[in-house]
Amino acid sequence: MASTGKPLRLMVENWLAPNRAMAVRVIEFGHFRSHRGRYVRVEALWPTGSVSMFFFRHRDGTWNVFPPNPERPAMGVYLHAA
């Protein structure tokens, strides 16, 4: 699911604490060295136990629940007019 430009706080509330009665906290945050992406792991304490999710920051600045695609080498072909 894409974030459609929502701030991270709103995404966390939508996924983990829809009724705002549960405690939510950041457990871990960091970055990937390979592509400089950032991630945050958030935990919610529910009556049935704890639930945690990862959120990943993409190059366009949005937060998503799936990691960004790795950058791969690419080649372009340009046609020249004769």
N, C-alpha and C positions, 0 to 999 in steps of 0.2 A: 504494500500500500504506500503510495507516495504521500508526502506531507502537504503538497499543494501550497507551500509557502508558510505553513503554520509554525509558530515558535515552538521550541522544544518543550516548554512548560505545558502548552496546550495539548501537544501530542501525548505527553506522559499522563496527563489527567484523563484524556480520552481512552487510552489503552489500559491504564492500571488503576485509576481511581475515579470512575465515573460519578460516584455519589459523594466524593470528597470527604468521606468519613474515615478513610483508611490512611494510615501513615505511609508516606512515600519518601524515599531518600536515595541519594546518589551513592552507589557502592564503589564504582570504579570509573575512571576516565583516562583517556590517553590518546595516542596517535599511532598510526601505522607508518613505519619507516619507509616502506616500499613506495607508497603513493601519497604520503603526507595527509591521509585522511584522519579524521577524528572520530572517536566513539565515546559513548557514555553508557554505563550499565546502571539501571535504576531498579530498585526493589520496592515492592508494595507489600505491606503486612495485611493479609486478609484473614478473616475469622478461620478459614480452613488451612492457613499456613502462609508462607511467603512465596511471592512470585517475582521473578526478575526478568527484565528485557534489555536488549541492547538497542541503542539508537545510533545511527551512523550519519555523519555529516558528508554531504556530497559536494562536488566542486562548485555547483551553482548556489551553495549556501543553504540548501534545504536539509532537513533532518528526515531520515527514513528508517524503517525497521529492517531494511535489507542493505547490505554493504554495497558501496559503489563498485562498478566494474573496473578491473585493473586497466591501466593505460597500456596499450600495446603499440609496438612500432607499426607505422603505417606508411605506405608509399602512395603517391598520387601520380596520376597520368594526366598530362596536359597536352591537348591537341594544338598543334600550330597550324595556322592557315598557310596554304601553299602559295 
